[in-house]
């Protein structure tokens, strides 16, 4: 199967990029191309800040930039969401629950206000607190225990 690696995917922020591929050679090609394109516009990849995370990798060959190997990590934080090598969301779920609780506490005056309707409070809860909780949840591998933790948070 021929896969097009001539296009760089997921270039979200100039200083915060995630390149994804299921084939080692494709990720190396994307990394090399990104490095070349960066140089073309006078940008430089900081090799000491660049990391690789392998999931179910058969090849242990290092990814390189300008011939230098890139360091590997077990977890990384991207745009506020923690991704782990195991693919599970438990570490990030704990992090998100703590942030959502903090957000909830910061809005204490709103929750105790008699001038704000329950309907408005519920809308605020869903748009502010639940959004903080579920940020990055598309990367989580959920189990029944994780589901229960979220239900308990909602109930409290």
Backbone as ProteinMPNN parsed JSONL, in Angstrom:
{"seq_chain_A": "XXXXXXXXXXXXXXXXXXXXXXXXXXXXXXXXXXXXXXXXXXXXXXXXXXXXXXXXXXXXXXXXXXXXXXXXXXXXXXXXXXXXXXXXXXXXXXXXXXXXXXXXXXXXXXXXXXXXXXXXXXXXXXXXXXXXXXXXXXXXXXXXXXXXXXXXXXXX", "coords_chain_A": {"N_chain_A": [[0.842, -1.183, 0.0], [0.672, 2.124, -0.932], [1.564, 5.057, 0.663], [1.043, 8.488, 0.969], [3.557, 10.589, 1.833], [4.349, 13.079, 1.324], [3.066, 15.244, 2.225], [2.889, 17.301, 5.057], [1.397, 16.61, 8.118], [-0.718, 17.901, 10.719], [0.491, 20.366, 11.572], [0.137, 22.387, 13.819], [0.907, 24.59, 15.481], [3.521, 26.965, 15.245], [5.653, 26.59, 17.024], [5.07, 24.246, 18.291], [4.644, 21.238, 17.419], [3.17, 18.246, 16.203], [3.963, 15.281, 14.707], [2.642, 12.525, 13.071], [2.745, 9.078, 12.451], [2.407, 5.703, 11.334], [4.456, 4.246, 10.395], [7.905, 3.84, 10.573], [9.757, 4.865, 8.636], [8.16, 6.742, 7.348], [7.705, 8.66, 9.349], [10.292, 9.527, 9.712], [10.771, 10.64, 7.174], [8.854, 12.735, 7.203], [9.838, 14.236, 9.34], [12.36, 15.007, 8.376], [11.55, 16.48, 6.137], [10.071, 18.527, 7.396], [12.147, 19.756, 8.796], [13.708, 20.668, 6.635], [11.892, 22.449, 5.398], [11.544, 24.254, 7.479], [14.127, 25.339, 7.682], [14.222, 26.613, 5.233], [12.686, 28.89, 5.654], [14.167, 30.216, 7.493], [14.033, 29.073, 10.081], [14.777, 26.964, 12.89], [15.024, 23.644, 14.047], [15.004, 22.76, 17.391], [16.935, 20.395, 18.591], [17.319, 19.336, 21.159], [14.908, 19.838, 22.376], [13.114, 18.438, 20.927], [11.161, 15.535, 20.688], [10.433, 11.986, 20.586], [7.789, 9.647, 20.621], [7.125, 6.326, 20.819], [4.657, 4.023, 19.861], [3.69, 0.778, 20.206], [5.869, -0.029, 18.565], [7.812, -1.689, 16.135], [10.283, -1.276, 15.026], [13.267, -0.063, 16.407], [14.92, 1.839, 15.576], [16.489, 4.987, 15.58], [14.941, 8.203, 15.209], [16.069, 10.929, 13.321], [17.454, 14.266, 13.177], [19.17, 16.221, 11.049], [21.164, 14.251, 11.134], [21.471, 13.768, 13.838], [20.333, 11.92, 16.616], [17.013, 11.871, 17.97], [15.647, 12.444, 21.195], [13.729, 10.133, 23.269], [10.472, 9.718, 24.754], [8.217, 8.685, 27.401], [5.792, 9.791, 28.074], [3.999, 12.764, 27.072], [3.122, 16.23, 27.093], [0.738, 17.923, 25.342], [-0.617, 20.789, 24.243], [-1.987, 21.065, 26.692], [-3.002, 18.542, 27.189], [-2.241, 15.29, 28.348], [-0.414, 12.721, 26.92], [0.179, 9.263, 26.892], [2.549, 6.582, 26.537], [1.457, 4.039, 26.849], [-1.025, 4.418, 25.864], [-3.314, 4.762, 27.309], [-5.77, 6.735, 29.084], [-5.658, 7.364, 31.749], [-3.7, 8.843, 33.302], [-3.982, 11.386, 32.176], [-6.692, 11.777, 32.637], [-6.838, 12.001, 35.456], [-5.384, 14.376, 35.762], [-7.033, 16.15, 34.285], [-9.41, 15.981, 35.784], [-8.572, 17.173, 38.182], [-8.001, 19.776, 37.272], [-10.552, 20.535, 36.406], [-11.967, 20.452, 38.83], [-10.644, 22.533, 40.149], [-11.389, 24.681, 38.513], [-14.134, 24.644, 38.966], [-14.219, 25.326, 41.699], [-13.194, 27.92, 41.593], [-15.342, 29.252, 40.583], [-17.095, 29.52, 42.654], [-18.535, 31.68, 43.828], [-20.443, 32.179, 41.9], [-21.913, 29.785, 41.893], [-23.059, 29.874, 44.428], [-24.621, 32.102, 44.312], [-27.71, 33.794, 44.571], [-28.89, 35.28, 42.682], [-28.498, 34.305, 40.198], [-29.872, 32.115, 37.881], [-30.74, 28.577, 38.099], [-30.683, 27.363, 35.625], [-28.912, 28.976, 34.142], [-26.608, 28.586, 35.673], [-26.215, 25.842, 35.233], [-25.719, 25.867, 32.468], [-23.32, 27.324, 32.484], [-21.725, 25.552, 33.952], [-21.621, 23.358, 32.158], [-20.416, 24.564, 29.888], [-18.038, 25.699, 30.827], [-16.756, 24.23, 33.048], [-17.095, 21.445, 32.362], [-15.968, 21.494, 29.834], [-13.268, 22.029, 30.448], [-12.709, 19.67, 31.822], [-13.02, 17.678, 29.801], [-11.159, 18.27, 27.85], [-9.018, 17.206, 25.356], [-9.906, 14.59, 25.521], [-10.362, 12.878, 23.423], [-8.146, 11.351, 23.019], [-8.104, 9.488, 25.01], [-8.192, 6.188, 26.359], [-10.778, 4.672, 27.479], [-12.099, 3.003, 30.395], [-14.414, 1.105, 32.42], [-14.024, 1.958, 35.068], [-12.877, 4.501, 34.705], [-14.996, 5.787, 33.485], [-16.791, 5.784, 35.627], [-15.454, 7.489, 37.418], [-15.731, 9.947, 36.115], [-18.512, 10.175, 36.176], [-18.893, 10.335, 38.963], [-17.64, 12.782, 39.456], [-19.396, 14.513, 38.056], [-21.702, 14.099, 39.604], [-21.007, 15.121, 42.142]], "CA_chain_A": [[0.0, 0.0, 0.0], [1.439, 3.367, -1.065], [1.059, 6.128, 1.517], [1.631, 9.769, 0.602], [4.237, 11.268, 2.943], [4.852, 14.366, 0.83], [2.313, 16.276, 2.929], [3.086, 17.312, 6.504], [0.121, 16.682, 8.828], [-0.789, 18.343, 12.107], [1.348, 21.498, 11.91], [-0.833, 23.233, 14.492], [1.521, 25.803, 16.002], [4.898, 27.042, 14.743], [6.623, 26.088, 17.999], [4.504, 23.09, 18.981], [4.218, 20.421, 16.288], [3.096, 16.801, 16.377], [3.951, 14.526, 13.463], [2.138, 11.19, 13.399], [2.812, 8.073, 11.402], [2.481, 4.334, 11.842], [5.622, 3.609, 9.787], [9.118, 4.557, 10.973], [10.328, 5.621, 7.512], [7.289, 7.887, 7.071], [7.937, 9.709, 10.353], [11.612, 10.092, 9.405], [10.592, 11.505, 5.998], [8.143, 13.942, 7.631], [10.745, 15.007, 10.188], [13.354, 15.597, 7.476], [10.878, 17.512, 5.326], [9.774, 19.662, 8.268], [13.425, 20.414, 9.043], [14.078, 21.384, 5.412], [10.966, 23.577, 5.221], [11.858, 25.231, 8.523], [15.37, 26.022, 7.262], [13.901, 27.453, 4.069], [12.152, 30.17, 6.15], [15.098, 30.656, 8.547], [13.712, 28.512, 11.391], [15.65, 25.846, 13.23], [14.463, 22.694, 15.007], [15.865, 22.549, 18.562], [16.991, 18.937, 18.764], [17.197, 18.996, 22.586], [13.507, 19.963, 22.776], [12.333, 17.574, 20.047], [11.043, 14.196, 21.278], [9.702, 10.943, 19.872], [7.119, 8.657, 21.456], [6.771, 5.157, 20.014], [3.55, 3.186, 20.326], [3.702, -0.535, 19.541], [6.847, 0.059, 17.478], [8.656, -2.849, 15.873], [11.626, -0.742, 14.786], [13.816, 0.782, 17.475], [15.831, 2.761, 14.912], [16.252, 6.362, 16.039], [14.563, 9.266, 14.283], [17.158, 11.902, 13.372], [17.393, 15.582, 12.555], [20.549, 16.555, 10.655], [22.065, 13.185, 11.548], [21.473, 13.622, 15.302], [19.172, 11.2, 17.138], [16.061, 12.626, 18.796], [15.331, 11.753, 22.448], [12.429, 9.468, 23.353], [9.725, 9.946, 25.991], [7.105, 7.763, 27.71], [4.596, 10.642, 28.068], [4.247, 14.158, 26.742], [1.991, 17.136, 27.249], [0.518, 18.684, 24.11], [-1.757, 21.696, 24.353], [-2.697, 20.835, 27.941], [-3.439, 17.145, 27.33], [-1.13, 14.366, 28.529], [-0.495, 11.49, 26.137], [1.13, 8.278, 27.424], [2.976, 5.516, 25.639], [0.529, 2.91, 26.978], [-2.237, 4.747, 25.134], [-4.434, 4.962, 28.218], [-6.052, 8.109, 29.455], [-5.753, 7.496, 33.203], [-2.891, 9.958, 33.798], [-4.593, 12.63, 31.735], [-7.995, 11.904, 33.299], [-6.576, 12.549, 36.796], [-4.978, 15.758, 35.529], [-8.21, 16.921, 33.849], [-10.331, 16.061, 36.929], [-8.029, 18.173, 39.105], [-8.195, 21.097, 36.664], [-11.992, 20.831, 36.408], [-12.322, 20.784, 40.222], [-10.114, 23.876, 40.387], [-12.252, 25.617, 37.788], [-15.407, 24.66, 39.687], [-14.006, 26.068, 42.947], [-13.015, 29.336, 41.255], [-16.662, 29.815, 40.278], [-17.894, 29.32, 43.869], [-19.473, 32.804, 44.024], [-21.562, 32.002, 40.956], [-22.736, 28.653, 42.338], [-23.808, 30.236, 45.644], [-25.42, 33.31, 44.067], [-29.165, 33.63, 44.467], [-29.306, 36.127, 41.559], [-28.267, 33.577, 38.948], [-30.794, 30.973, 37.818], [-30.154, 27.24, 37.985], [-30.478, 27.111, 34.198], [-27.669, 29.665, 33.768], [-25.516, 27.885, 36.364], [-26.011, 24.586, 34.527], [-25.064, 26.202, 31.199], [-21.942, 27.679, 32.823], [-21.047, 24.306, 34.324], [-21.373, 22.575, 30.947], [-19.525, 25.23, 28.942], [-16.739, 26.036, 31.416], [-16.168, 23.152, 33.846], [-17.053, 20.193, 31.596], [-14.998, 21.704, 28.76], [-11.937, 21.833, 31.047], [-12.598, 18.243, 32.127], [-12.953, 16.804, 28.631], [-10.138, 18.709, 26.892], [-8.095, 16.144, 24.967], [-10.451, 13.261, 25.835], [-10.375, 12.004, 22.245], [-6.968, 10.477, 23.066], [-8.215, 8.578, 26.145], [-8.719, 4.832, 26.215], [-11.607, 4.628, 28.682], [-12.631, 1.746, 30.906], [-15.58, 1.358, 33.283], [-13.571, 2.731, 36.226], [-12.723, 5.89, 34.267], [-16.373, 6.28, 33.291], [-17.35, 6.007, 36.963], [-14.804, 8.685, 37.972], [-16.366, 11.118, 35.493], [-19.865, 10.237, 36.729], [-18.781, 10.822, 40.342], [-17.346, 14.21, 39.36], [-20.645, 15.183, 37.699], [-22.641, 14.004, 40.729], [-20.583, 16.021, 43.214]], "C_chain_A": [[0.884, 1.242, 0.0], [0.787, 4.451, -0.207], [1.79, 7.406, 1.152], [2.241, 10.43, 1.828], [4.782, 12.616, 2.499], [4.148, 15.532, 1.531], [2.597, 16.164, 4.419], [1.735, 17.493, 7.17], [0.316, 17.29, 10.199], [0.22, 19.426, 12.473], [0.47, 22.572, 12.539], [-0.269, 24.58, 14.926], [2.976, 25.8, 15.572], [5.9, 26.451, 15.721], [6.14, 24.859, 18.748], [3.873, 22.177, 17.936], [4.184, 18.951, 16.687], [3.038, 16.185, 14.985], [3.576, 13.093, 13.815], [2.288, 10.279, 12.191], [2.886, 6.698, 12.039], [3.704, 3.594, 11.288], [6.849, 4.47, 10.062], [9.658, 5.41, 9.835], [9.479, 6.846, 7.183], [7.54, 9.008, 8.077], [9.308, 10.338, 10.127], [11.513, 11.04, 8.21], [9.898, 12.811, 6.376], [9.051, 14.845, 8.466], [11.788, 15.719, 9.332], [12.736, 16.723, 6.654], [10.546, 18.733, 6.171], [11.052, 20.454, 8.547], [13.845, 21.237, 7.823], [13.195, 22.61, 5.182], [11.232, 24.672, 6.264], [13.097, 26.031, 8.13], [15.108, 27.001, 6.127], [13.379, 28.825, 4.492], [12.92, 30.641, 7.386], [14.675, 30.239, 9.954], [14.609, 27.306, 11.627], [14.957, 24.954, 14.26], [15.464, 22.536, 16.145], [15.839, 21.06, 18.886], [16.823, 18.521, 20.225], [15.756, 19.114, 23.086], [12.595, 19.043, 21.969], [12.344, 16.151, 20.6], [10.212, 13.277, 20.394], [9.025, 10.053, 20.904], [6.665, 7.535, 20.534], [5.621, 4.403, 20.672], [3.571, 1.898, 19.527], [4.694, -0.585, 18.382], [7.652, -1.227, 17.355], [10.101, -2.393, 15.709], [12.057, 0.144, 15.957], [14.851, 1.757, 16.914], [15.476, 4.196, 15.29], [15.821, 7.271, 14.896], [15.631, 10.345, 14.431], [16.774, 13.226, 12.734], [18.837, 15.98, 12.301], [21.547, 15.52, 11.18], [22.137, 12.943, 13.048], [20.197, 12.926, 15.751], [18.323, 12.084, 18.035], [15.746, 11.79, 20.03], [13.932, 11.162, 22.438], [11.795, 9.697, 24.715], [8.629, 8.898, 26.147], [5.767, 8.507, 27.706], [4.992, 12.022, 27.567], [2.956, 14.948, 26.884], [1.889, 17.966, 25.983], [-0.759, 19.49, 24.256], [-2.619, 21.379, 25.574], [-3.191, 19.416, 28.163], [-2.212, 16.245, 27.418], [-1.387, 13.097, 27.735], [0.564, 10.534, 26.657], [1.389, 7.185, 26.4], [2.011, 4.329, 25.673], [-0.776, 3.167, 26.243], [-3.439, 4.979, 26.023], [-4.61, 6.419, 28.588], [-6.016, 8.364, 30.943], [-4.946, 8.68, 33.737], [-3.521, 11.283, 33.412], [-5.948, 12.839, 32.402], [-7.819, 12.487, 34.699], [-6.218, 14.02, 36.707], [-6.195, 16.628, 35.185], [-9.227, 17.051, 34.988], [-9.864, 17.119, 37.917], [-8.237, 19.583, 38.558], [-9.668, 21.495, 36.674], [-12.471, 21.179, 37.815], [-11.858, 22.193, 40.567], [-10.959, 24.944, 39.724], [-13.586, 25.76, 38.509], [-15.294, 25.517, 40.948], [-13.862, 27.566, 42.675], [-14.344, 30.027, 40.957], [-17.626, 29.717, 41.464], [-18.929, 30.431, 44.073], [-20.675, 32.702, 43.091], [-22.488, 30.901, 41.446], [-23.592, 29.035, 43.551], [-24.695, 31.465, 45.452], [-26.909, 32.979, 43.931], [-29.71, 34.428, 43.277], [-29.13, 35.444, 40.203], [-29.129, 32.313, 38.955], [-30.038, 29.653, 37.709], [-29.839, 26.905, 36.532], [-29.16, 27.738, 33.733], [-26.468, 28.982, 34.419], [-25.185, 26.574, 35.655], [-25.309, 24.823, 33.185], [-23.6, 26.556, 31.431], [-21.13, 26.429, 33.173], [-20.666, 23.517, 33.07], [-20.349, 23.244, 30.036], [-18.147, 25.535, 29.512], [-16.102, 24.814, 32.081], [-16.034, 21.854, 33.035], [-16.058, 20.313, 30.435], [-13.575, 21.512, 29.265], [-11.711, 20.348, 31.302], [-12.314, 17.414, 30.876], [-11.935, 17.232, 27.574], [-9.16, 17.569, 26.604], [-8.635, 14.745, 25.16], [-10.484, 12.327, 24.631], [-9.164, 11.075, 22.212], [-7.06, 9.433, 24.176], [-8.721, 7.213, 25.713], [-9.474, 4.583, 27.517], [-11.961, 3.195, 29.071], [-13.787, 2.095, 31.848], [-15.214, 2.189, 34.504], [-13.416, 4.213, 35.889], [-14.085, 6.541, 34.087], [-16.996, 6.649, 34.635], [-16.755, 7.266, 37.594], [-15.438, 9.956, 37.419], [-17.786, 11.283, 36.023], [-19.859, 10.779, 38.153], [-18.491, 12.33, 40.351], [-18.622, 14.983, 39.048], [-21.62, 15.204, 38.867], [-22.298, 14.971, 41.853], [-20.909, 17.451, 42.867]], "O_chain_A": [[1.756, 1.382, 0.858], [-0.406, 4.723, -0.343], [3.016, 7.414, 1.039], [1.524, 10.794, 2.76], [5.581, 13.231, 3.206], [4.594, 16.675, 1.435], [2.553, 15.072, 4.985], [0.998, 18.42, 6.835], [1.4, 17.202, 10.775], [0.757, 19.409, 13.581], [0.1, 23.547, 11.884], [-0.923, 25.608, 14.747], [3.606, 24.743, 15.536], [6.899, 25.867, 15.299], [6.747, 24.469, 19.746], [2.697, 22.329, 17.606], [5.054, 18.472, 17.414], [2.169, 16.525, 14.183], [4.129, 12.514, 14.75], [1.993, 10.665, 11.059], [3.375, 6.551, 13.159], [3.96, 2.45, 11.664], [6.84, 5.676, 9.817], [9.988, 6.576, 10.052], [10.015, 7.878, 6.781], [7.584, 10.179, 7.7], [9.479, 11.541, 10.324], [12.1, 12.122, 8.227], [10.306, 13.88, 5.922], [9.034, 16.066, 8.315], [12.065, 16.9, 9.54], [13.332, 17.788, 6.497], [10.72, 19.863, 5.714], [11.037, 21.685, 8.534], [14.287, 22.377, 7.966], [13.687, 23.677, 4.816], [11.155, 25.863, 5.961], [13.111, 27.257, 8.235], [15.699, 28.08, 6.07], [13.592, 29.814, 3.791], [12.385, 31.373, 8.219], [14.928, 30.964, 10.917], [15.131, 26.707, 10.687], [14.375, 25.446, 15.227], [16.63, 22.219, 15.911], [14.845, 20.538, 19.391], [16.247, 17.47, 20.504], [15.421, 18.543, 24.124], [11.42, 18.891, 22.303], [13.402, 15.62, 20.94], [9.407, 13.721, 19.575], [9.61, 9.738, 21.94], [5.915, 7.763, 19.585], [5.618, 4.177, 21.882], [3.479, 1.925, 18.3], [4.38, -1.132, 17.324], [8.114, -1.782, 18.352], [11.027, -3.044, 16.194], [11.295, 0.99, 16.427], [15.569, 2.417, 17.665], [14.303, 4.569, 15.315], [16.279, 7.126, 13.762], [16.054, 10.645, 15.547], [15.896, 13.297, 11.875], [19.636, 16.066, 13.234], [22.643, 15.872, 11.616], [22.801, 12.004, 13.486], [19.103, 13.292, 15.321], [18.837, 12.932, 18.764], [15.594, 10.572, 19.934], [13.057, 11.619, 21.703], [12.497, 9.852, 25.714], [8.171, 8.304, 25.171], [4.732, 7.928, 27.375], [6.16, 12.407, 27.625], [1.855, 14.403, 26.804], [2.845, 18.636, 25.594], [-1.849, 18.932, 24.377], [-3.847, 21.421, 25.494], [-3.746, 19.115, 29.22], [-1.257, 16.412, 26.659], [-2.442, 12.476, 27.859], [1.716, 10.926, 26.847], [0.567, 6.907, 25.527], [1.775, 3.689, 24.649], [-1.555, 2.24, 26.019], [-4.497, 5.362, 25.525], [-3.7, 7.231, 28.422], [-6.315, 9.477, 31.377], [-5.46, 9.448, 34.549], [-3.589, 12.202, 34.227], [-6.313, 13.975, 32.703], [-8.573, 13.377, 35.091], [-6.703, 14.825, 37.501], [-6.359, 17.716, 35.737], [-9.84, 18.106, 35.148], [-10.679, 17.883, 38.435], [-8.61, 20.487, 39.305], [-9.998, 22.655, 36.921], [-13.283, 22.088, 37.988], [-12.587, 22.957, 41.2], [-11.214, 25.995, 40.311], [-14.108, 26.866, 38.648], [-16.17, 26.335, 41.23], [-14.357, 28.387, 43.447], [-14.452, 31.249, 41.068], [-18.839, 29.82, 41.287], [-20.069, 30.156, 44.448], [-21.786, 33.091, 43.45], [-23.708, 31.058, 41.422], [-24.724, 28.568, 43.683], [-25.447, 31.825, 46.358], [-27.298, 32.019, 43.267], [-30.873, 34.264, 42.907], [-29.574, 35.965, 39.179], [-29.113, 31.543, 39.915], [-28.88, 29.604, 37.295], [-28.843, 26.24, 36.245], [-28.385, 27.104, 33.018], [-25.427, 28.82, 33.784], [-24.014, 26.233, 35.492], [-24.411, 24.069, 32.81], [-22.732, 26.138, 30.664], [-19.989, 26.277, 32.737], [-19.53, 23.062, 32.936], [-19.497, 22.562, 29.467], [-17.178, 25.622, 28.757], [-15.003, 24.413, 31.696], [-14.968, 21.238, 33.029], [-15.384, 19.341, 30.094], [-12.756, 20.896, 28.582], [-10.629, 19.829, 31.024], [-11.45, 16.537, 30.9], [-11.858, 16.616, 26.51], [-8.545, 17.032, 27.526], [-7.891, 13.782, 24.979], [-10.62, 11.114, 24.794], [-9.156, 10.107, 21.452], [-6.185, 8.574, 24.279], [-9.563, 7.095, 24.823], [-8.859, 4.31, 28.548], [-12.102, 2.309, 28.228], [-14.092, 3.272, 32.042], [-16.0, 3.033, 34.935], [-13.777, 5.077, 36.687], [-14.303, 7.687, 34.481], [-17.644, 7.687, 34.768], [-17.473, 8.03, 38.238], [-15.656, 10.921, 38.151], [-18.221, 12.403, 36.29], [-20.714, 11.587, 38.516], [-19.043, 13.063, 41.172], [-18.908, 15.993, 39.692], [-22.291, 16.21, 39.099], [-23.19, 15.573, 42.451], [-20.627, 18.357, 43.651]]}, "name": "protein", "num_of_chains": 1, "seq": "XXXXXXXXXXXXXXXXXXXXXXXXXXXXXXXXXXXXXXXXXXXXXXXXXXXXXXXXXXXXXXXXXXXXXXXXXXXXXXXXXXXXXXXXXXXXXXXXXXXXXXXXXXXXXXXXXXXXXXXXXXXXXXXXXXXXXXXXXXXXXXXXXXXXXXXXXXXX"}
